[in-house]
Amino acid sequence: MRIYLLDGDRESLARTARMLGDYPDVELVGSSYEPEAALSEALGLEPDALFVETRLGYISGLAASERLLRDLPGLRIVYVTASREYAVEAFEQRAFDYLLKPLTLERLERTIVRLRRSCGSVIHRQQERLDKVE
């Protein structure tokens, strides 16, 4: 599954990228801490999921996601944020998930499992076959 990261905090961006690097079926197709660059880059890369912070500076993660969803309606938006205050608005906008910082491996794992199901990843299909054999 192809994931793009957008977070105004470079340290958080790097940490999330490292954590996602542990998943063999995750391809980090791009990342940015600058919203405008990220929007055009992500649009061209057409990722399966966007992991985005709600607070990006002059544009919110919600607004950035909304812009991308217009052109990529199948995009799964996963908010990774320190703020609980935008959760309702995020889910009204069709958020796939809403993760609170500091991101934990356990919580990320649950999101990855759900993304595998939603994206139809190879690992998910292999697990389904194993489940049928048992």
DSSP file with accessible surface (Angstrom, degrees, kcal/mol):
  #  RESIDUE AA STRUCTURE BP1 BP2  ACC     N-H-->O    O-->H-N    N-H-->O    O-->H-N    TCO  KAPPA ALPHA  PHI   PSI    X-CA   Y-CA   Z-CA
    1    1 A M              0   0   27      0, 0.0    26,-3.0     0, 0.0     2,-0.5   0.000 360.0 360.0 360.0 142.8    0.0    0.0    0.0
    2    2 A R  E     -a   27   0A  74     24,-0.2    46,-2.1    44,-0.1    47,-1.8  -0.831 360.0-174.1-101.4 125.1    1.3    3.4   -0.9
    3    3 A I  E     -ab  28  49A   0     24,-2.8    26,-2.1    -2,-0.5    27,-0.9  -0.944  12.3-163.0-125.0 140.0    1.4    6.1    1.7
    4    4 A Y  E     -ab  30  50A   0     45,-2.3    47,-2.8    -2,-0.4     2,-0.4  -0.950  14.2-148.2-116.7 139.8    2.2    9.8    1.6
    5    5 A L  E     +ab  31  51A   2     25,-2.1    27,-1.8    -2,-0.4     2,-0.4  -0.911  15.4 179.1-112.2 137.3    3.1   11.8    4.8
    6    6 A L  E     +ab  32  52A   3     45,-2.8    47,-1.8    -2,-0.4     2,-0.3  -0.957  19.2 144.3-136.8 113.0    2.4   15.5    5.5
    7    7 A D        -     0   0    8     25,-2.0     6,-0.1    -2,-0.4    49,-0.1  -0.952  42.7-146.3-150.8 128.8    3.4   17.0    8.8
    8    8 A G  S    S+     0   0   36     47,-0.4     2,-0.8    -2,-0.3    25,-0.1   0.663  86.7  79.2 -69.6 -14.8    4.7   20.5    9.6
    9    9 A D     >  -     0   0   84      1,-0.2     4,-2.6     2,-0.0     5,-0.2  -0.840  67.9-160.5 -98.3 108.8    6.9   19.1   12.3
   10   10 A R  H  > S+     0   0  153     -2,-0.8     4,-2.5     1,-0.2     5,-0.2   0.858  90.3  53.0 -59.4 -37.7   10.0   17.5   10.7
   11   11 A E  H  > S+     0   0  159      2,-0.2     4,-2.2     1,-0.2    -1,-0.2   0.927 111.9  44.8 -64.5 -45.0   10.8   15.4   13.8
   12   12 A S  H  > S+     0   0   16      2,-0.2     4,-2.6     1,-0.2     5,-0.2   0.900 111.6  53.9 -65.3 -40.0    7.3   13.9   13.8
   13   13 A L  H  X S+     0   0   17     -4,-2.6     4,-2.3     1,-0.2    -2,-0.2   0.938 110.5  46.2 -59.3 -46.7    7.4   13.4   10.1
   14   14 A A  H  X S+     0   0   43     -4,-2.5     4,-2.4     2,-0.2    -2,-0.2   0.895 111.9  51.5 -65.3 -39.9   10.7   11.5   10.4
   15   15 A R  H  X S+     0   0  101     -4,-2.2     4,-2.4     2,-0.2    -2,-0.2   0.934 110.7  47.1 -64.8 -45.8    9.4    9.4   13.3
   16   16 A T  H  X S+     0   0    6     -4,-2.6     4,-2.6     1,-0.2     5,-0.2   0.921 111.5  51.9 -62.5 -41.5    6.2    8.4   11.5
   17   17 A A  H  X S+     0   0   26     -4,-2.3     4,-1.6    -5,-0.2    -2,-0.2   0.913 109.7  49.5 -61.2 -42.8    8.3    7.5    8.4
   18   18 A R  H  < S+     0   0  158     -4,-2.4     4,-0.4     2,-0.2    -1,-0.2   0.920 111.4  49.0 -62.0 -44.5   10.6    5.3   10.5
   19   19 A M  H >< S+     0   0   14     -4,-2.4     3,-1.2     1,-0.2    -2,-0.2   0.913 111.3  48.6 -64.0 -41.6    7.6    3.5   12.1
   20   20 A L  H >< S+     0   0    2     -4,-2.6     3,-1.9     1,-0.2    -1,-0.2   0.799  97.8  71.6 -68.5 -25.8    6.0    2.9    8.7
   21   21 A G  T 3< S+     0   0   59     -4,-1.6    -1,-0.2     1,-0.3    -2,-0.2   0.672  84.4  69.2 -63.9 -16.1    9.3    1.6    7.4
   22   22 A D  T <  S+     0   0  119     -3,-1.2    -1,-0.3    -4,-0.4    -2,-0.2   0.544  82.8  83.9 -79.4  -7.0    8.8   -1.5    9.6
   23   23 A Y    X   -     0   0   22     -3,-1.9     3,-1.7     1,-0.1    -1,-0.0  -0.873  66.4-156.5-102.5 117.0    5.9   -2.7    7.4
   24   24 A P  T 3  S+     0   0  114      0, 0.0    -1,-0.1     0, 0.0    -3,-0.0   0.757  93.3  51.3 -65.4 -23.3    7.0   -4.6    4.3
   25   25 A D  T 3  S+     0   0   24      2,-0.0     2,-0.6    96,-0.0    97,-0.1   0.362  90.5  94.3 -96.0   6.7    3.8   -3.9    2.4
   26   26 A V    <   -     0   0   21     -3,-1.7     2,-0.6    -6,-0.2   -24,-0.2  -0.877  54.5-168.2-100.1 124.3    4.0   -0.1    3.0
   27   27 A E  E     -a    2   0A 105    -26,-3.0   -24,-2.8    -2,-0.6     2,-1.1  -0.958  14.1-148.0-109.9 113.0    5.6    2.0    0.4
   28   28 A L  E     -a    3   0A  67     -2,-0.6   -24,-0.2   -26,-0.2     3,-0.1  -0.724  19.2-179.2 -80.0 102.5    6.3    5.5    1.5
   29   29 A V  E     -     0   0A  26    -26,-2.1     2,-0.3    -2,-1.1   -25,-0.2   0.661  58.4 -27.3 -83.1 -15.9    5.8    7.3   -1.8
   30   30 A G  E     -a    4   0A  13    -27,-0.9   -25,-2.1    -3,-0.1     2,-0.3  -0.941  51.2-158.8 176.4 164.3    6.6   10.7   -0.5
   31   31 A S  E     +a    5   0A  55     -2,-0.3     2,-0.3   -27,-0.2   -25,-0.2  -0.982  10.8 175.1-156.6 153.9    6.6   13.1    2.5
   32   32 A S  E     -a    6   0A  14    -27,-1.8   -25,-2.0    -2,-0.3    -2,-0.0  -0.988  31.3-156.9-157.8 153.3    6.7   16.8    3.1
   33   33 A Y  S    S+     0   0  104     -2,-0.3   -27,-0.1   -27,-0.2   -23,-0.1   0.333  84.3  79.8-107.2   1.5    6.5   19.3    5.9
   34   34 A E  S  > S-     0   0   66      1,-0.1     4,-2.3   -27,-0.0     5,-0.2  -0.930  70.2-152.7-114.7 113.1    5.3   22.0    3.4
   35   35 A P  H  > S+     0   0    5      0, 0.0     4,-2.6     0, 0.0     5,-0.2   0.887  89.5  49.1 -56.1 -48.2    1.5   21.8    2.5
   36   36 A E  H  > S+     0   0   75      1,-0.2     4,-1.8     2,-0.2     5,-0.2   0.926 114.2  45.8 -62.8 -43.4    1.5   23.3   -1.0
   37   37 A A  H  > S+     0   0   45      1,-0.2     4,-2.5     2,-0.2    -1,-0.2   0.917 113.3  51.3 -63.1 -41.0    4.4   21.1   -2.2
   38   38 A A  H  X S+     0   0    2     -4,-2.3     4,-3.2     1,-0.2     5,-0.3   0.892 105.6  55.2 -63.9 -40.8    2.8   18.1   -0.6
   39   39 A L  H  X S+     0   0   10     -4,-2.6     4,-1.9     2,-0.2    -1,-0.2   0.939 113.2  39.6 -61.5 -46.8   -0.6   18.7   -2.3
   40   40 A S  H  X S+     0   0   83     -4,-1.8     4,-1.7     2,-0.2    -1,-0.2   0.916 118.6  48.1 -71.0 -38.5    0.8   18.8   -5.8
   41   41 A E  H  X S+     0   0   88     -4,-2.5     4,-1.9    -5,-0.2    -2,-0.2   0.945 112.9  46.9 -66.4 -47.6    3.3   15.9   -5.2
   42   42 A A  H  X S+     0   0    1     -4,-3.2     4,-2.0     1,-0.2    -1,-0.2   0.891 108.3  56.9 -62.5 -38.4    0.6   13.7   -3.6
   43   43 A L  H  < S+     0   0   62     -4,-1.9    -1,-0.2    -5,-0.3    -2,-0.2   0.919 110.5  43.9 -59.1 -41.9   -1.8   14.4   -6.4
   44   44 A G  H  < S+     0   0   63     -4,-1.7    -1,-0.2     1,-0.2    -2,-0.2   0.824 115.5  47.7 -73.2 -29.5    0.7   13.2   -8.9
   45   45 A L  H  < S-     0   0   55     -4,-1.9    -1,-0.2    -5,-0.1    -2,-0.2   0.695  89.9-151.4 -85.7 -21.1    1.7   10.1   -6.9
   46   46 A E     <  -     0   0  129     -4,-2.0    -3,-0.1    -5,-0.2   -44,-0.1   0.932  19.6-164.8  49.0  62.6   -1.9    9.0   -6.2
   47   47 A P        -     0   0    8      0, 0.0   -44,-0.2     0, 0.0     3,-0.1  -0.238  27.1-128.0 -70.6 164.3   -1.2    7.3   -2.8
   48   48 A D  S    S+     0   0   47    -46,-2.1    28,-2.1     1,-0.2     2,-0.3   0.793  91.9  18.7 -76.7 -32.8   -3.6    4.9   -1.2
   49   49 A A  E     -bc   3  76A   0    -47,-1.8   -45,-2.3    26,-0.2     2,-0.5  -0.992  61.3-151.3-143.2 148.9   -3.4    6.8    2.1
   50   50 A L  E     -bc   4  77A   1     26,-2.7    28,-3.3    -2,-0.3     2,-0.6  -0.989   8.4-158.6-118.7 122.2   -2.4   10.2    3.4
   51   51 A F  E     +bc   5  78A   4    -47,-2.8   -45,-2.8    -2,-0.5     2,-0.4  -0.925  29.7 172.4 -97.4 119.5   -1.1   10.5    6.9
   52   52 A V  E     -bc   6  79A   1     26,-2.5    28,-2.2    -2,-0.6     2,-0.2  -0.977  34.4-128.5-139.4 142.8   -1.5   14.2    7.8
   53   53 A E        -     0   0   15    -47,-1.8    28,-0.2    -2,-0.4     3,-0.1  -0.594  20.7-135.6 -80.9 146.3   -1.3   16.5   10.8
   54   54 A T  S    S+     0   0    3     -2,-0.2     7,-2.7     1,-0.2     2,-0.7   0.823  93.1  56.8 -74.3 -29.7   -4.3   18.7   11.5
   55   55 A R  B     +E   60   0B 130      5,-0.2   -47,-0.4     1,-0.1    -1,-0.2  -0.887  54.2 151.3-108.9 111.5   -2.2   21.8   12.1
   56   56 A L        -     0   0   17      3,-0.8     2,-0.6    -2,-0.7     4,-0.1   0.342  57.6-107.2-117.8   1.7    0.1   22.7    9.3
   57   57 A G  S    S+     0   0   72      1,-0.2    -1,-0.3   -22,-0.0     4,-0.0  -0.923  98.4  15.8 110.5-117.3    0.4   26.5    9.6
   58   58 A Y  S    S+     0   0  149     -2,-0.6     2,-0.4    -3,-0.1    -1,-0.2   0.659 133.0  39.3 -73.3 -15.0   -1.4   28.6    7.1
   59   59 A I  S    S-     0   0   18     -3,-0.0    -3,-0.8     4,-0.0     2,-0.2  -0.993  84.7-127.3-130.9 142.1   -3.6   25.7    5.9
   60   60 A S  B  >  -E   55   0B  47     -2,-0.4     4,-2.5    -5,-0.2    -5,-0.2  -0.494  21.1-119.1 -84.4 158.1   -5.1   23.0    8.1
   61   61 A G  H  > S+     0   0    0     -7,-2.7     4,-2.6     1,-0.2     5,-0.2   0.838 116.6  57.6 -61.4 -31.5   -4.6   19.4    7.5
   62   62 A L  H  > S+     0   0    6     -8,-0.5     4,-2.3     2,-0.2    -1,-0.2   0.925 108.4  44.3 -65.4 -43.7   -8.4   19.2    7.1
   63   63 A A  H  > S+     0   0   36     -9,-0.2     4,-2.1     2,-0.2    -2,-0.2   0.912 113.7  50.4 -67.6 -41.0   -8.4   21.8    4.3
   64   64 A A  H  X S+     0   0    0     -4,-2.5     4,-2.0     1,-0.2    -2,-0.2   0.933 112.1  47.8 -62.3 -43.8   -5.4   20.1    2.6
   65   65 A S  H  X S+     0   0    0     -4,-2.6     4,-2.8     1,-0.2    -2,-0.2   0.910 108.7  54.1 -63.7 -42.7   -7.1   16.7    2.8
   66   66 A E  H  X S+     0   0  104     -4,-2.3     4,-1.2     1,-0.2    -1,-0.2   0.906 107.5  51.0 -59.5 -41.4  -10.3   18.2    1.4
   67   67 A R  H  X S+     0   0   87     -4,-2.1     4,-0.7     1,-0.2     3,-0.4   0.924 112.7  45.5 -63.1 -43.1   -8.5   19.6   -1.6
   68   68 A L  H >X S+     0   0    7     -4,-2.0     4,-2.5     1,-0.2     3,-0.8   0.887 106.2  59.5 -67.8 -38.3   -6.8   16.2   -2.3
   69   69 A L  H 3< S+     0   0   17     -4,-2.8    -1,-0.2     1,-0.2    -2,-0.2   0.792  94.9  64.8 -63.6 -26.0  -10.1   14.3   -1.9
   70   70 A R  H 3< S+     0   0  163     -4,-1.2    -1,-0.2    -3,-0.4    -2,-0.2   0.894 117.5  26.1 -61.6 -38.8  -11.7   16.3   -4.7
   71   71 A D  H << S+     0   0  107     -3,-0.8    -2,-0.2    -4,-0.7    -1,-0.2   0.660 131.4  39.8 -98.5 -21.2   -9.2   14.8   -7.2
   72   72 A L    ><  +     0   0   19     -4,-2.5     3,-2.2    -5,-0.1    -1,-0.2  -0.640  65.1 170.6-126.2  72.9   -8.5   11.5   -5.3
   73   73 A P  T 3  S+     0   0   86      0, 0.0    -1,-0.1     0, 0.0    -4,-0.1   0.753  76.5  55.6 -62.8 -21.1  -11.9   10.4   -4.0
   74   74 A G  T 3  S+     0   0   54     -3,-0.1     2,-0.1     2,-0.1    -5,-0.1   0.467  78.7 124.3 -88.1  -0.5  -10.5    7.0   -2.9
   75   75 A L    <   -     0   0    8     -3,-2.2     2,-0.6    -7,-0.1   -26,-0.2  -0.377  57.2-139.3 -64.1 132.6   -7.8    8.5   -0.8
   76   76 A R  E     -c   49   0A  54    -28,-2.1   -26,-2.7    -2,-0.1     2,-0.6  -0.861  15.0-150.0 -95.3 123.1   -7.8    7.3    2.8
   77   77 A I  E     -c   50   0A   2     -2,-0.6    19,-3.1    17,-0.5    20,-1.5  -0.845  14.4-176.4-100.5 122.4   -7.0   10.1    5.2
   78   78 A V  E     -cd  51  97A   0    -28,-3.3   -26,-2.5    -2,-0.6     2,-0.4  -0.969  15.3-149.4-116.7 113.5   -5.3    9.2    8.5
   79   79 A Y  E     -cd  52  98A   0     18,-2.4    20,-4.0    -2,-0.6     2,-0.5  -0.699  11.2-171.7 -83.9 133.2   -4.8   12.1   10.8
   80   80 A V  E     + d   0  99A   4    -28,-2.2     2,-0.3    -2,-0.4    20,-0.2  -0.946  31.6 142.3-124.1 104.5   -1.8   12.0   13.0
   81   81 A T  E     - d   0 100A   1     18,-2.8    20,-2.2    -2,-0.5   -28,-0.0  -0.953  59.8-134.7-147.1 158.8   -2.1   14.8   15.5
   82   82 A A  S    S+     0   0   77     -2,-0.3     2,-0.5    18,-0.3    18,-0.1   0.477  86.6  84.2 -89.9  -4.2   -1.5   16.0   19.0
   83   83 A S        -     0   0   12      1,-0.1     3,-0.4     2,-0.0   -29,-0.1  -0.874  51.0-173.2-111.7 127.5   -4.9   17.6   19.1
   84   84 A R  S >  S+     0   0  191     -2,-0.5     3,-1.8     1,-0.2     4,-0.3   0.666  72.3  87.3 -82.0 -17.0   -8.2   15.9   19.9
   85   85 A E  T 3  S+     0   0  130      1,-0.3     4,-0.3     2,-0.1    -1,-0.2   0.670  86.4  48.1 -66.0 -17.4  -10.3   19.0   19.0
   86   86 A Y  T 3> S+     0   0   61     -3,-0.4     4,-2.7     1,-0.1    -1,-0.3   0.384  79.8 101.6-102.8   6.3  -10.6   18.2   15.3
   87   87 A A  H <> S+     0   0   25     -3,-1.8     4,-2.5     1,-0.2     5,-0.2   0.915  81.9  46.7 -59.9 -47.9  -11.7   14.6   15.5
   88   88 A V  H  > S+     0   0  106     -4,-0.3     4,-2.3     1,-0.2    -1,-0.2   0.952 114.9  46.8 -61.7 -47.0  -15.4   15.1   14.9
   89   89 A E  H  > S+     0   0  103     -4,-0.3     4,-1.3     1,-0.2    -1,-0.2   0.900 110.8  53.9 -61.1 -39.6  -14.7   17.4   11.9
   90   90 A A  H  <>S+     0   0    0     -4,-2.7     5,-1.8     1,-0.2     3,-0.4   0.932 110.3  45.1 -62.2 -44.3  -12.2   14.9   10.5
   91   91 A F  H ><5S+     0   0  104     -4,-2.5     3,-1.5     1,-0.2    -1,-0.2   0.842 107.6  57.8 -72.3 -29.4  -14.7   12.0   10.7
   92   92 A E  H 3<5S+     0   0  151     -4,-2.3    -1,-0.2     1,-0.3    -2,-0.2   0.814 105.1  53.3 -64.2 -26.8  -17.4   14.2    9.1
   93   93 A Q  T 3<5S-     0   0   30     -4,-1.3    -1,-0.3    -3,-0.4    -2,-0.2   0.313 130.5 -97.4 -88.9   6.4  -14.9   14.7    6.3
   94   94 A R  T < 5 -     0   0  145     -3,-1.5   -17,-0.5     1,-0.2    -3,-0.2   0.810  54.4-175.7  81.6  34.5  -14.5   10.8    5.9
   95   95 A A      < -     0   0   12     -5,-1.8   -17,-0.2     1,-0.2    -1,-0.2  -0.342  21.4-150.3 -58.8 140.4  -11.3   10.4    7.9
   96   96 A F  S    S-     0   0   31    -19,-3.1     2,-0.3     1,-0.3   -18,-0.2   0.867  75.1 -16.2 -78.0 -39.6  -10.1    6.8    7.8
   97   97 A D  E     -d   78   0A   8    -20,-1.5   -18,-2.4     2,-0.0     2,-0.4  -0.975  53.3-141.3-159.5 166.4   -8.5    7.1   11.2
   98   98 A Y  E     -d   79   0A  20     -2,-0.3     2,-0.4   -20,-0.2   -18,-0.2  -0.931  22.0-171.3-139.7 105.4   -7.4    9.7   13.8
   99   99 A L  E     -d   80   0A   0    -20,-4.0   -18,-2.8    -2,-0.4     2,-0.4  -0.857  13.8-139.1-105.6 135.8   -4.2    8.9   15.6
  100  100 A L  E     -d   81   0A  53     -2,-0.4   -18,-0.3   -20,-0.2     4,-0.2  -0.736  33.1 -88.8 -95.5 139.8   -3.0   10.9   18.6
  101  101 A K  S    S+     0   0   42    -20,-2.2     2,-0.1    -2,-0.4     3,-0.0  -0.626 107.4  57.4 -82.6 147.6    0.7   11.8   19.1
  102  102 A P  S    S-     0   0  108      0, 0.0     2,-0.2     0, 0.0    -2,-0.1   0.419  92.8-141.3 -72.0 133.9    2.9   10.5   20.4
  103  103 A L        -     0   0    4     -4,-0.1     2,-0.3    -2,-0.1    -2,-0.1  -0.430  14.5-151.8 -67.2 132.6    2.1    7.7   17.9
  104  104 A T     >  -     0   0   75     -4,-0.2     4,-2.5    -2,-0.2     5,-0.2  -0.788  20.8-125.1-106.4 154.3    2.5    4.2   19.4
  105  105 A L  H  > S+     0   0  104     -2,-0.3     4,-2.6     1,-0.2     5,-0.2   0.892 110.8  54.5 -61.9 -39.9    3.3    1.1   17.6
  106  106 A E  H  > S+     0   0  141      2,-0.2     4,-1.6     1,-0.2    -1,-0.2   0.931 111.4  43.0 -61.2 -46.0    0.2   -0.6   18.9
  107  107 A R  H  > S+     0   0   60      1,-0.2     4,-1.6     2,-0.2    -1,-0.2   0.903 113.9  51.1 -69.7 -39.4   -2.1    2.1   17.6
  108  108 A L  H  X S+     0   0    0     -4,-2.5     4,-2.7     1,-0.2    -1,-0.2   0.916 105.9  56.9 -62.8 -40.6   -0.3    2.3   14.3
  109  109 A E  H  X S+     0   0   76     -4,-2.6     4,-2.6     1,-0.2    -1,-0.2   0.909 104.0  51.8 -57.9 -43.5   -0.6   -1.4   13.9
  110  110 A R  H  X S+     0   0  125     -4,-1.6     4,-1.9     1,-0.2    -1,-0.2   0.901 111.4  47.8 -61.1 -39.7   -4.4   -1.3   14.2
  111  111 A T  H  X S+     0   0    0     -4,-1.6     4,-2.7     2,-0.2    -2,-0.2   0.925 110.7  50.6 -67.0 -42.9   -4.5    1.4   11.5
  112  112 A I  H  X S+     0   0    0     -4,-2.7     4,-2.8     2,-0.2    -2,-0.2   0.913 108.6  52.3 -62.7 -41.8   -2.2   -0.6    9.2
  113  113 A V  H  X S+     0   0   40     -4,-2.6     4,-1.9     1,-0.2    -1,-0.2   0.936 112.0  46.0 -59.5 -45.3   -4.4   -3.7    9.6
  114  114 A R  H  X S+     0   0   99     -4,-1.9     4,-2.4     1,-0.2    -2,-0.2   0.897 111.8  51.4 -64.9 -40.9   -7.5   -1.7    8.6
  115  115 A L  H  X S+     0   0    0     -4,-2.7     4,-3.2     1,-0.2     5,-0.3   0.900 106.3  55.2 -63.5 -39.6   -5.6   -0.1    5.7
  116  116 A R  H  X>S+     0   0   30     -4,-2.8     5,-1.9     1,-0.2     4,-1.3   0.921 110.2  45.7 -57.9 -45.0   -4.6   -3.5    4.4
  117  117 A R  H  <5S+     0   0  148     -4,-1.9    -1,-0.2     3,-0.2    -2,-0.2   0.925 116.5  45.0 -62.7 -45.1   -8.2   -4.6    4.4
  118  118 A S  H  <5S+     0   0   55     -4,-2.4    -2,-0.2     1,-0.2    -1,-0.2   0.873 119.5  39.8 -68.9 -37.9   -9.3   -1.5    2.7
  119  119 A C  H  <5S-     0   0   34     -4,-3.2    -1,-0.2    -5,-0.2    -2,-0.2   0.556 104.9-124.6 -89.0 -11.4   -6.5   -1.4    0.1
  120  120 A G  T  <5 -     0   0   24     -4,-1.3    -3,-0.2    -5,-0.3    -4,-0.1   0.923  39.6-166.6  68.8  44.1   -6.6   -5.1   -0.5
  121  121 A S     >< -     0   0   10     -5,-1.9     4,-2.3    -6,-0.2     5,-0.2  -0.177  30.7-115.8 -66.7 157.8   -2.9   -5.5    0.3
  122  122 A V  H  > S+     0   0   77      1,-0.2     4,-2.6     2,-0.2     5,-0.2   0.910 116.1  54.0 -58.4 -43.7   -1.0   -8.7   -0.6
  123  123 A I  H  > S+     0   0   49      1,-0.2     4,-2.3     2,-0.2    -1,-0.2   0.922 108.2  49.5 -62.1 -41.3   -0.3   -9.4    3.1
  124  124 A H  H  > S+     0   0   33      1,-0.2     4,-2.4     2,-0.2    -1,-0.2   0.939 111.3  48.7 -63.9 -43.5   -4.1   -9.2    3.9
  125  125 A R  H  X S+     0   0  109     -4,-2.3     4,-2.0     1,-0.2    -2,-0.2   0.902 110.8  51.1 -65.4 -37.6   -4.9  -11.5    1.0
  126  126 A Q  H  X S+     0   0   93     -4,-2.6     4,-2.2     1,-0.2    -1,-0.2   0.919 110.0  49.5 -63.8 -42.4   -2.2  -14.0    2.2
  127  127 A Q  H  X S+     0   0   90     -4,-2.3     4,-2.5     2,-0.2    -2,-0.2   0.902 107.9  53.8 -64.9 -39.7   -3.7  -13.9    5.7
  128  128 A E  H  X S+     0   0   88     -4,-2.4     4,-1.8     1,-0.2    -1,-0.2   0.918 108.9  49.3 -60.5 -41.5   -7.2  -14.5    4.4
  129  129 A R  H  X S+     0   0  143     -4,-2.0     4,-1.6     1,-0.2    -2,-0.2   0.921 110.9  49.6 -64.4 -42.2   -5.9  -17.6    2.5
  130  130 A L  H  X S+     0   0   95     -4,-2.2     4,-1.9     1,-0.2    -2,-0.2   0.902 108.1  53.8 -62.7 -40.8   -4.2  -18.9    5.7
  131  131 A D  H  < S+     0   0   87     -4,-2.5    -1,-0.2     1,-0.2    -2,-0.2   0.876 107.2  51.2 -61.8 -36.6   -7.4  -18.4    7.7
  132  132 A K  H  < S+     0   0  176     -4,-1.8    -1,-0.2     1,-0.2    -2,-0.2   0.846 107.6  53.1 -69.2 -33.9   -9.3  -20.5    5.2
  133  133 A V  H  <        0   0  124     -4,-1.6    -2,-0.2    -5,-0.1    -1,-0.2   0.891 360.0 360.0 -69.0 -38.5   -6.8  -23.3    5.5
  134  134 A E     <        0   0  182     -4,-1.9    -2,-0.1    -5,-0.1    -1,-0.1   0.848 360.0 360.0 -71.1 360.0   -7.1  -23.5    9.2
